[in-house]
Amino acid sequence: MLAERVGEVPVGAVISVLADDPAAFTDIPAWCRLKSHQHVESYELPQGGWAIHVRRQY
């Protein structure tokens, strides 16, 4: 879904991805490296799952 929606925000904007799939914690940063977007940070949420922040680079 991130790949489909990243083009909807301005260049330089940060997208917060909320995920409960453990694979997202490693897959999204890897996707950022492949697609030249910036993985800003990832952290576990108190209610479970993760927030993963991605900055659109182009």
Kinemage of the C-alpha trace (Angstrom):
@kinemage 1
@onewidth
@group {chain A} dominant
@subgroup {mainchain}
@vectorlist {calphas} color= white
{ca met a 1} P 0.000 0.000 0.000
{ca leu a 2} L 2.890 2.368 0.722
{ca ala a 3} L 4.164 2.037 -2.848
{ca glu a 4} L 0.710 2.926 -4.181
{ca arg a 5} L 0.209 5.934 -1.898
{ca val a 6} L 3.669 7.526 -1.663
{ca gly a 7} L 2.991 9.581 -4.805
{ca glu a 8} L 0.026 11.273 -3.129
{ca val a 9} L 2.157 13.310 -0.713
{ca pro a 10} L 4.565 16.130 -1.575
{ca val a 11} L 8.277 15.451 -1.976
{ca gly a 12} L 9.886 15.795 1.459
{ca ala a 13} L 6.718 14.829 3.338
{ca val a 14} L 6.829 12.103 5.962
{ca ile a 15} L 4.369 9.229 5.763
{ca ser a 16} L 3.543 7.308 8.922
{ca val a 17} L 2.771 3.660 8.247
{ca leu a 18} L 0.926 1.864 11.037
{ca ala a 19} L 1.408 -1.887 10.846
{ca asp a 20} L 0.688 -4.952 12.923
{ca asp a 21} L 2.496 -7.383 10.614
{ca pro a 22} L 5.972 -8.106 12.058
{ca ala a 23} L 7.396 -8.344 8.523
{ca ala a 24} L 6.651 -4.647 7.942
{ca phe a 25} L 9.271 -3.707 10.561
{ca thr a 26} L 12.034 -4.966 8.239
{ca asp a 27} L 10.300 -4.899 4.848
{ca ile a 28} L 9.485 -1.187 4.774
{ca pro a 29} L 13.054 0.006 5.542
{ca ala a 30} L 14.319 -2.433 2.872
{ca trp a 31} L 11.769 -1.032 0.394
{ca cys a 32} L 13.006 2.490 1.213
{ca arg a 33} L 16.580 1.496 0.346
{ca leu a 34} L 15.469 -0.097 -2.937
{ca lys a 35} L 13.291 2.861 -3.944
{ca ser a 36} L 15.590 5.647 -2.636
{ca his a 37} L 13.155 6.997 -0.071
{ca gln a 38} L 14.324 7.758 3.475
{ca his a 39} L 13.404 5.507 6.377
{ca val a 40} L 13.154 8.109 9.149
{ca glu a 41} L 12.370 5.900 12.148
{ca ser a 42} L 10.426 2.895 13.385
{ca tyr a 43} L 9.061 2.305 16.846
{ca glu a 44} L 6.738 -0.033 18.659
{ca leu a 45} L 3.331 1.349 19.609
{ca pro a 46} L 2.022 0.934 23.188
{ca gln a 47} L -1.178 -0.731 21.920
{ca gly a 48} L 0.825 -3.147 19.729
{ca gly a 49} L 2.199 -2.947 16.236
{ca trp a 50} L 4.630 -0.413 14.851
{ca ala a 51} L 4.781 3.088 13.425
{ca ile a 52} L 7.221 3.367 10.553
{ca his a 53} L 8.046 6.813 9.189
{ca val a 54} L 9.135 7.262 5.583
{ca arg a 55} L 10.179 10.520 3.876
{ca arg a 56} L 9.348 10.813 0.181
{ca gln a 57} L 12.545 11.727 -1.655
{ca tyr a 58} L 11.351 12.263 -5.255
